Amino acid sequence: MRFEIKRVGHDGEGIAYYEDKPVFIYNAYLDEVVEADLILNKRGSYEGILKEVITPSIHRIEVKDETYVKCGGTNLMHISYDESLRYKRNTINFLLSTKLRKETKNTVLNKTVPSDNIFNYRNKTDLPVRRIDDKNVAGMYVRGTNKFMPISNFIIEDENLGNALKLVLEQMDLHHVYAINPETNKGLVYSLSLRTNEIGEIQLVFITNKNVKLDKLAKAINKINPKINSIYQNYVKDYKDNRDIYKGSMFLLFGDKYLNMKINNNTFLVTPFSFFQLNTKQAIKLYDLVVTLAEFNKEDVVLDAYSGVGTIASHIAPHVKKVIAVEEIKDAVRDMQESLKINNITNVIPKQGDITKMNNAIKEEFDIMVFDPPRIGLGFYLRKYILTKLPKKIIYVSCDPRTLTDDLKELSISYDIKSITPLDMFPQTSHIESITVLTLKK
């Protein structure tokens, strides 16, 4: 059927209409006329499988890699970068105008802060591996399915990761270490995780279904490429997807316990479970903006929730009296403690636990609260905690505009929403990072 794209959804999909119902068409863009097969998806919604672009958008460009497009990992690769920046700001603006029109009538919505690198910017990748034609192969899944698709080159990941992955797969073949076959459940390795720093050192993790140590393989990999100098194995008994890695038994196979990641003048010691921003250069812009927008002073006591290895807390520390940094993952808290030592930061106090359950355990009165939550946002209990404590200012780093607007709706009872600054942490994708400044109403 032929469709005209009337708007663009939050996942970068073009939206047309059939019998007054929306039809979601991936890789189509605003004002385009396209041909697509109309289907009813598993959620009971209309979806169009794009066949041909009849009238292209003035912003459409040639796609760099079809594999990434099919897997949904780069769902804005078909439009120019400048247009993708406008799309991200417009997405936030649409949510504000439909959900928070009254509350944001005086809010400043800034332009999207661009990324210096729009390809090969990711410092980490997690990839499933399979045994195909007697070879170990890494890949991704076709969007919305469990169909495995091999990848031959990296587009948004750091090039060091692509070179390391090739070596790892070759050595797995030579040492007869086989990837899993989901149909027969034969094989050992479910997936690989690789993270790199600014000097090309790499931390590698094998996720396996058996506790068969891969010491010889790890040593062989390091011998060929000494920069792969931190190699772990994570044994997960009942692995279904990447969320199950936290249930596994992680142990160091070879090399250094930590991968050293640098942000400005600070060094962060990172182990595999620790969260660290995936776009290092853009993370520097993010943290600098947090400091600029917060306008800290030397008497401020600050809460940094969802602190990871303490990147934001360490950035804030020189400007304030004290930072209480709360993080749920134990490994990340240990990494934060070690990082604070080597950076000689003494006014950041790490606390381990779920911030939504620690309301009564934290006795400090905070002048400013900084939040960088996962996609689920702050949620009911944390919003309640904020509205009980009423700090003078909140800095909310969000990675999902939809949960952001839900949280802002509740917080606007006591807070003015001063500004929102979108920031492009993930070029070529529809993911939207932003920094919101809220101040307590007079």
Disulfide bonds with the S-S distance in Angstrom:
none
